[in-house]
Amino acid sequence: MFLVLGLGNPGRKYASTRHNVGFLAIERLAERWSAPADKKHLGALVGKALIASQPATLAMPQSFMNLSGQPAASLKGYFKVQNEKVVVIHDDLDIPFGDVRVKVGGGHGGHNGLRDLNKCIGADYTRIRVGVSRPPEGWDTADYVLGKWTTDEASRLSDVVDDAADAAEAVLRDGAMAAMNHFNTRGRAQQSAGGSI
């Protein structure tokens, strides 16, 4: 059993913000695998799926980003999932918008959701890092991640969410190392001519 967590903030106010891209990826996986993550359980919205022939629980903690750890720990304990089978999908300021990368373990890098997860469950889980780029000069980081997508970003967002869902499926199907080798060596932002798509 895998536990696939998407990080974000609950409520309509935050639905279209950069910080909620993890929720978008969970919703895409739920749609693909006909497993809506809409049942309230242990502080999260959850759904059961068979992804790449692997049983998985899809989850979106409803405790706000900086308190994601407790629902994650509760779900881990309930489903008896070890960290090597926990996959967390989250936004990442250090990656260009359009890129998706896979990583196992590491620090929180200032991300409050990861900070709380690391405190509650340890850091040795797999991350699907979805690039949102750095804020423009002069922008407050919190305002930026809680801000809405630009028109250009919004027009490309569905493809980025597809990539994040693909990366999660690759981790479940082929393992984290194979997923890293595939996703970390190709960047959507760098792939096309002129560095844009």
ABEGO torsion letter per residue (X at the ends): XBBBBBBEBBEAAAAABAAAAAAAAAAAAAAAAGBBBABBBGGBBBBBBBBGGBBBBBBBBAAEAAAAAAAAAAAAAAAGBBAAABBBBBBBAABBBGBBBBBBEEBAGGBAAAAAAAAAAEAABBBBBBBAEBBBBGBBAAAAAABBBBAAAAAAAAAAAAAAAAAAAAAAAAEAAAAAAAAAABBAAAABBGGBX
